[in-house]
Amino acid sequence: MKNRYLILLAAVLIYGCRPNSPKSSFSLSPEAGTSYKLGDDVKIKLHYTADIKPDSIVYLADSTRIGSKKDSSEIVLKTASLTLGPKTITARIFTAGKSHDESSNIVLLAPKAPEEYTYQVEKVYPHDTGSFTEGLLYHDGFLYESTGQPGHSKLLKVNLATGKPVQTAKLDTQYFGEGSAIIGDKIIMLTYQDPRFLFVFDKNTFKLEKTLPYHVGVEGWGLTFDGQKLYTDDSTNRIWFLDKDSYRQIGFVDVYDDKGPINAINELEYIDGKLYANIWEKNDIVVIDPRTGIVLQHIDMTNLYPESKRNPGADVLNGIAYDKATGRVFLTGKKWDKLFQVKFVKK
């Protein structure tokens, strides 16, 4: 009986603490996670109960003010000039000297599907099966290749016709080498995970000139140079911009197609104003607008070198090099015995 009385007393106390009127509430549309294409108009509307009498409502996209209202009428967000990816939408309600924030979020995708491309093989060259390819460049008649794996990471200058190195710089055994780029008479090379560093080599002598801490992104992956700035990626769908002199981060874009983010962007090559990127563990190359992150083209490389025909120990497709003087494009993979000269063609 004693327990029954205690339960009844608790119920009375809980009921007595309930407010006499419904609690004021807000909601914001569009619903969190709603996707839009870049260029779409997004209609934003704050909903609230009748007891709310706002003095004003200020709307923000991320931290940028996009307008204000005195009531619950909708406001339109123009997306054409925004970047791709998640955007936080906030309604800041001012009432009787107090403010309350109500938030939602949207995702901006590429405005249309990428064009579908395939390839034609023009020539096949030998490639060193000991090279776990992370970065690939063509410059002044030679391939420059950076390779990975602790104890096997190297920077190589390679004879295209033979596949043999003519110059080599080995990294210390604790380093896992990653992407590389040429800036003038320097070669820049990244390392993968801890310890993460950026190395600066003399292009002519392969002498290591600088070792700098590297704190951009979550990991060191691909690297390329457009003549003005460096581009690098980090295992996600983000491409970072680096200053060519200080190697510090100066911006980024997030990469999306019309369906969602393109993750695991790997080796990078800058070709005629666009970024060409391998996707790790996939037989795909994507062509990216470096200003917006929009995937413009998708290149299906499935049959370039089928796994059933590859040499023993061969790993994934990785490595894109461009000969600007002739327009030639070279592709290889980690520990492949072949390097392919290809031409990309629309399906």
N, C-alpha and C positions, 0 to 999 in steps of 0.2 A: 504493500500500500504506500509505503514511504516513497518508493521509486516513482509510482504513478503520480503522486502529488508534485514531485520535483519536475516531472515531464510536463505536467499541466501548467505549472508556474512558469517554466521556461517558455512555453508556447505563448502565454499571456504577455510576457515581457517582450518577446520578439514582435508580436502583433502590435503591441503598444508603441514600439519604436518606428513603425512604418509611417512615412509622411502622409499627410492628408491629401496631397495632390501629386500627380505623376511627375517624375523627375524630368527636368528639361533635357533635351537631347538634340544632337546634330548628326547629320550624315552628309557626305560629299560625293557627288557623282562627277566623272565616271567611276565605276567600281575599281578597286585596287587591282592592278595587273592587266588592265585592258590594253590591248595592242592597237596601234595606229600606224599607218604608213607616213613617212616623212612628207610633209606638204598638206596632210589632212588638217581640217579644222576640228578642234576638240571643244565640245560644248561642256562647260563646267557649271555646276549648279549646287548651291548649298541648300540643304533641307533642314528645317528646324521646327520645333513645336510652337504652338500659337502663343505661349506665354513669353517667348523671346521677342524683344523689341530692339533690334540692333540699331546703333547710331550709324555705323558704317561697316562694310565688309571689304577687306583688302585681299586680293588674290595674288599668289606668287607661284611661279614655276621655278623649282629649285629655290634660289634666293633672289630671283629677279621679279620685281613687281610687274604684273601684266594688266592691272586695272582694279577698279573698286565699284561697289554698288551700295545702295542704301537699303535694298530689300533682297528677296530671294531670286530675283530674275537672273537668268544665266549670263555667263560671260564666255567669249570665244577666244581660245588660244590658237594663234597661228603658228604652225610648226615648221614652215618652210626653211626658216633660218636657224633652226635648232640643230643640235648634234643628235646622233643616234643613241638609243639605249634608254635606261630608266630615267624618268623625270618625276620628282615629287611635286605634287600639286597641293597647295596650302590655302585655306580660307582663314583669314585672321579676323575674328569677329570682335568688334568694340562695342561694349554695352555698359552704360553707367560708369564710365571711367575704368573699366576692367576689360581685359582681352582674353580670348580663347582661340586656340588654333585647332582646326580640324583638317586632317590631311588624307590624301589618297595618292596613288601613283599610277603612271601609265608607262608603256614601253613604246618607243619609236623605232620602227623597222625601216629597212630600205624601201623606196617607193615602188620598186618592181623587181621581178625575178631576174637573176643574172642571166646573161646570154650563155648558151651552152656551146662549148668548144671541144675539139679533139686535137689530134696532132698527126704529123707525118714525120717519120724518121728519115733524116737526110744522110747521116753518116754515123758510124759507130767507132769509138776509140777505146783503147784499154784503160782500165782504172785499177789502182792498187787495192787489193782485197784487205790490206792491213789498215786502210783508212776508214775510220768511223766518221763519215763526213758530217760536219756541222755547218761549215761555211764554205761557199764556193764562189770564186771570182775569176774573171778573165781580164787581163791587163797586159798591154805591150807584148802580145804574142805568147803569153804563158798563163796557165791556170794557177791561181793561188787558193790553197785549201787549208782550212782549219779543221782539226779532228778532235774527237772526244775520247772519253774513258780514262780513268786514273791510270797513270803509268804508260799510257799510249798516246797522250794528247800532244799534238804537234802543229806547227805552222809550216806549210810546204809551198815551194814554188815548183811547178810541175810542167814537164814537157808534154804538150798536148798530144803529139803523135805517138809517143811511147808510153805515156802514163807514169813515167819515172820521175822522182824528185830530183831537181838540180840544186836545191837549197833547202835546208831544214833547220828549224829551231824547235827543240823539245821543251815542253813545260815540265816543271818539277812534278814528281809522281803524285802529289796530293791534289793536283788540279785536274778538273774535267773540262777540257776546252770546249768552246762553243763558237758562235758566229763571229765573222770578221768582216772588215771593210777597209778600203784603201782611201786615205785622205792625203793627197799630195805625195810626199815621200815617206809617209807613215802608214803602217798597218795597225789597225785597232782590232783587238781580240778580246772576247769575253770569256768568263768561266761560268759554270752552270749553277752549282749550289755552294754552300759554305765549304771552304772559303771562297767568297765571291769577289773577283777582282776584274779590272779592266787593264789590259796590257797594251803598251804602245811600243811597236817595233820599228826600227829603221827598215824601210822597204828594200833598200839596196844591200845592206849588210846582214839583215835579220837579227841585228843586235837589239836586245831588250833595253829600252831607254827609260820607261816609266812603269811602275806598278801602282795602280790607284784603287782604293776601295770603291766598290760598285754597289749602290743601294737603290737602283731603279727597278720598279716592279717586284715580283715575287721570286723570279729566277732569271738567270741570263740565258737567252736562247738565240734568236737570229739577229742579224745586224746588216744594214746597208746604208749607202750614202747617196744623196741626190745632187751633190755639188754645193749645197747650202747647209744641210743639217743631216744628222744621223737618224735612222729609224731602228728601233729595236722592239722585240716582243718578249713575253715572259711566261708562256704556257697558257695564258688566258686568251680572251678576244681583244685585248688592248694592245695598241701599237704606240710606243712612247717616242717622243721627239727629243733628241739630245743636241746640245750646242756642239759644233764641230771643233771648238777650241778647248772648252772646259770639260766637255762630255757630261755636263749636268742636264737634268731634265728641264725642258722648256715647254712641254705640252704633250698632248696625247689625243688619239681618236679611238673609239671602240668600233669594232668591225661587226657588221650585221648584213645579212641578206634579207629577203622579204619574209623569211620564216622565223628568224631568231639570230642569236649570237653565233659567230663562227669561232669556236674555241680551239686551243692547241695550235695556233699559228706558229710555224716553225721557221725554217730558213727563208730569208728575204732577198729579193733582188729588185732594184729600181730600174725600170725599163720604160723609156719614153713617157715619163710623167705619171706612171702607175707603179704600184707595188705588186710584185708577183710573190706568192707565198705558198710553200708546202704546208699541208695540214698533217700533223704528226700521226703516224700509223694509218694514214689513208692514202689512196692512190689519186689524190686530188691536188690540183693547184688552183688557187683563187686569185683573181686580179682585183685589186682594191684601189679605190680613189683615196689617195692619202690625205685629202682635205676633209673628207666627210666620213670615211670608214665604210662607205657603201661598197658591197661586192658587185662589181660590174660584170665579171665573167667567171664562169666555172669551167675548168678544163679537166676532162676525164682522162686520166693516165692509166686506167686499169690494165690495159694490155701492153704497156710499154715493155715491161720485163716481168712476166708472170712468175709468181713464187715457185711454181713447179719447174721452171726453167733456169732459175737463178743458181749461181754458184753456191757451194756449201758455205754456211756461215753468213750469207748475205742477210742484211736487215732491211729496214724500210726505205722507201723513196725519200731522198732528202739531198738537196743541192741544186741550185739554179744559178747559172752564170750567163752573162750577156756580153757579146762582143759588139760594142757600139759602132765600130767602123764598118762592119759587114752585116750587122743585124742577126748574126748567128746566136742561137740559144743552146746551151749545154745543160743536160740533166744527168744526175747519177743518184746513187743511194749509198747508205752506210755499208761499207765492205763489199760493194758490188765490184765485179770484174769488168764492167762495161760503163762507158760514159757515152751518152747519146746526144748527137746534134739533131735538134728537132725544129719543126715549124708548126706553129699553132694555127688551126683552121676552124672556121665556124662549122658547126654540125648542120 
